[in-house]
């Protein structure tokens, strides 16, 4: 069925799910086994028990394909796991508009994470700071013993800093390790390293180590994505101006800024979930980064060029891994990574940032034009029709009538069904 390897999918939503899967199979060279796992989308109990405790079952979320994405000149089909209607359609739409002007340019800064060791009850702060810094090479070497594979690949603990922290229980010292986690998310590596060096830090400082753990404010793991959106494709100059107004609203008001960022995370987390990422770490990283300066900020910024086209830029921390964690053990996550065809964590982060930017563009465009509810209506009406008892072609028919007549309710669906003798 695939004649050309492109992510530009016209009316993909109109195909049966079998046909869609056939397209993805050819695009990503999936095996029969992978196709069957995607269709059954259940976890084997054994796999589930290796991931969590007290397991009694699983929870399924639909995976759809984010279409039309051209990122750094490469075509991607993007698996997105979300229960929210319109998210995948919106991202695909944003990507389609970006595509006509060359798609997204995205760049990951790398995979550096920070592990923190908290030290209290210090007899002499200055001495402790000097002693720890003087022993930096030894501490880094000791930390790196916990990650030989990462080291052999050029990653590992690279730097160490010390800072004095004023707290309501007196001054403390924070020793911070900066770890290049490469293709791993890095949480476990950072935690292991922090625990490994804790006794050394205690003895060098003369203080009491309270804890050692990774920080989820991953300000050293930033990704940027940018794209140009054609004015006419957006609906004209008035829409561009309104999107710029919406951008200013988000920049000036945290109550709006957080919803703006939530829309971005609709796409980012959907890719994260499909590829087995720690979505709580993604969310924590993003919202803490957005408030870093003491004021909550949107992750995107928008401006118009001299021709009136829109240029969007997104900058955000994206903590993901393609090695370790669920990305390596969850069978569906592995298939989703195969569909994406990314070479490692930095490329995955670049894809996710591009999805976030497309998602934000689509949300703002809908908000400043027809609103977001209209797009939700089709699925909403279908759900009502199904809950009233419609099956097969009746689902489309009943929901279509309810939308046309602007009467979407359970009782009306029931009435229409009884008129059909169903
Ligand atoms: C809904 O899930 C997301 C939006 O509210 C995002 C936004 O307001 O920018 C539409």
Boltz pocket constraint, residues with backbone or C-beta under 6 A from the ligand:
constraints:
  - pocket:
      binder: B
      contacts: [[A, 84], [A, 259], [A, 260], [A, 261], [A, 262], [A, 263], [A, 264], [A, 266], [A, 360], [A, 363], [A, 364], [A, 367], [A, 372]]
      max_distance: 6.0
